[in-house]
């Protein structure tokens, strides 16, 4: 039986990891996204596109810019505004 060592409750859990919560090759999430998009007939998206969509949805719900900045791991709210000025 496969023993899973992933805990979604751990702050140290990586978003994209192997079964031992270790780093994977950087290209893997992009390749997974390409495969998924092809299977379901969507335009090819990148994992970064999901991040951008996440931020855009937060802005559309009037979530505080500082909170969005923290969630995205940006160094400052000013940086977040610069990156998402077209949306914000």
HUSUL-V381027 format. One record per run of one state. SS is the DSSP state (h for helix, s for strand, l for the rest). FROM is the first residue (numbers start at 1). TO is the last residue. If there is no record, write none. Layout:
ss,from,to
SS,FROM,TO
SS,FROM,TO
This chain:
ss,from,to
l,1,26
h,27,40
l,41,46
h,47,60
l,61,64
h,65,72
l,73,76
h,77,83
l,84,88
